[in-house]
Amino acid sequence: MSRAPFPPFDRVSANAKVRAAENAWNSRDPAKVAAAYTPDSAWRNRSEFLTGRAEIEAFLTRKWLTELDYRLIKELWSFDGARIAVRFAYEAVTPEGQWFRAYGNENWEFAPDGLMAVRRASINDRPIDEADRLFRWPLGPRPENHPGLSELGL
């Protein structure tokens, strides 16, 4: 299994990789998202350390049971060779009805086959009112004409 584009990345291919990851995460399909990682992929997500697709899929399954109406925007920050750095924000609501926006940065490293071998994420959450939401497209991929993080002032 492989996943284009492949390293080394240029600006066009790095942006394509970021948008593909954003679209996959916005599907909220744990198996689909986990398939983009190497079988032994190493993750740090906040304070959790995960190894391998099975742990990633289980983590995402838990995540999307408590982060409802999830919508994510990723933006390329930097790239070099097989590495990409992104910043992101997502909005979701808890089962209790509290909306929040999470802000973060991710460092990614890819195997030659284009699968992600390493993901390190640092994330902070901020409660928001429903009226302050900025990500209001229908569930699924962000529409091509929807503003990105920079355009939204995030």
N, C-alpha and C positions, 0 to 999 in steps of 0.2 A: 504494500500500500504506500502511496506517496500523495503529496498534496502540494500542487503548484500554487504560487510561484516558489522557486527554489533559491536558496542562498548560492552565491552572495547577492545581496539585495542592492538595488538602486532605488531612487526615490519612487519611481512608478511601481515597482514590484513590492516595496515596503508598504506603500499606501494600499495596494491591493490586498496584501496579507492582513493589514489592520482591518480593512472593511470586511473581509471574509470572516475574520474572527468576530467582529461586532455582529454581523448578520447571524452567525451560528449561535452566539450567546442570546440574541434576541428571539431565537426560536424557542428557547427554554426547553430544549430537548437534550437531556443529559447524555444520552448515547451519541447523538450527533456531535455535540461539543467534544466529548472525550475522544472521539475517533480522530481528531486533529492533533492528538498528542502521541508521542512515542509510547510503546508498551511499558517502558520503565521511566516515563517522564517524572521529573522531580518538581514539586510545587511548594511554595510558601504562599499561603493566603491568610493574611492577617497573622494570627498566632498558630494556625494549623499547618502542619507539614504533611504532605501527601506524596505517595509514590505509586505510579502506575495508573492505567486507565480505570481499573475497577474502583480504586479509591477516589479518583476524580469523579467518576460517574455517581458514586454514592454521595459524595460531597455535594454535587450539583443537584441531585434529587432532594436532599435535605434543604439546600439553599432555597430552591424554588417552591418549597412547601410553606416557607415563612416570609419570602420576599415576593409578594403577589403583584400583579400588574407591572412586572419588571420591564423597564425600557432602558437601554444602554447606548451611550455614544462613546466611541474610542477615537483618539486622534494621535497620529504619528508624532512622536517627539524627536526621535533620532534613530539612526541605523548605522551599522558598520558590519560588513561581512555577513555573518550568520546571526547577528544580533539586532533586535529591534526594541526600542523603548517607546512606550505609549503612555499617554495620560487618558483618564476616562472619568466619566460620571454616569451614574445610573440613578433612576428613581424607582421606588417601589413602595408598597403599603404593607404594613404588618397585618396579621390576622385580626388584631385588635382595632385596626383602622387608622393607625398612625403612619402618615406619609413621611418619607425621608429621602434625602439625596446623599449618595455615597460618592466621594471623590477619591481618586487614587492614581497610582503610577504602577506600571508593570514593566519588568525587564524580561525579555524573551530571548531564548537561544534555540536555534533550529538545527536539526540533523540535516545531512545532505538531501534526504528524501522530502524535505519540506515540512516534516512533522515537528511539532514543538517538543524539545527535549527538556527545557527548563522554563519555569514560569515563577517569578518572584513578584508578589503583589503587596503593596502597602495601601491601606484603605482607611478612610475616616468617614463617619456617618454624621449627618446633620438632620435633625427633625425639621420638616417643613409643613406648612399648611397645604391642604389640597389646592387652594387657590394660587399657590406659589409654584406649582408644577410647571415645568417648561417642556417636558417630553410627553406630548399628548397625541402622538400618532396612533393609529390602530395597532393592536398587539402584533408583533412580527418585526420584520426588518424595517429600519428607519427609511422613510421615503428619500429618494435621491435629492429632492429639493428642500428637505428639512435642514435647518441650520445645524452646523457642528458646534463643538465646544467654544472655539474662538469667537464665532459669530454670535453666540449666546452670552458672551462675556464670562464664561466659566473657565 
